[in-house]
């Protein structure tokens, strides 16, 4: 199957709610035999990081790990 990067709104969301939504997407992808790339687990979620920092991390993950 495929490696799939999970993309979606995180900015401005409650961190716990965003984590749960991305976890649900991750579980659904795994159920269907895919390897999910979950940015909530793969990207540093430290408070105060800029949107650009998150975006650059996401692009790096896609470049290195996605098919």
N, C-alpha and C positions, 0 to 999 in steps of 0.2 A: 504494500500500500504506500501511501505518500506521507511525507512530513508536511504538516500544515501549520503555518503561523497564524495564531489567533489574534485578530485585529478587532478593535472596537474602542468605544469611548471609555476613557479612564479619567481624563482631566476633569476636575470639578465634581467627581463622584465621591461618595463616601468610600474609603479604601476597603472596608470590609465587604460592602455590597459589590464593588467592582471585582474583588477577589472571588467572591461566590459565583458571579456570572461567568468569569473566565474559567473557573474550576468546572462549572457545569458544561461549558463548551469543550473543555479538555476531556472530560469523562465521556461525552457523546462521541468525540472523534476516536478515542481509544476503543469504545464499544464497537465502532465500525471498522476497526483494524488499522487506523492511521496512527502516526506518531505526532502528537500535538506539540507545538512550540508555544508555550504559554509565557507571555512577557511578564505576567504577574509573579512568575517564579524565576524567570531568567534574567530580568532586568532589576538593577538596584532600585528599590522603591523608597529610598531615603527621602524624608521630607525636605523641601527646599530645592530639589533638583528642578531644572528648567525643562520645559516641553522639548526644547531642542536636544537636550541631553538624553531624554527618553527616546526621542526619534532616532538619534544616532545609534543608540544601543539596539533599537529594533531593527534598523537597517543592517547593522553588523550581524545580528542573529540570522536574519534572512539570508544574507550573503554567505555566511559560514555554514548554516545548518539546513536550510530549506532546499528542496529539490527543484 
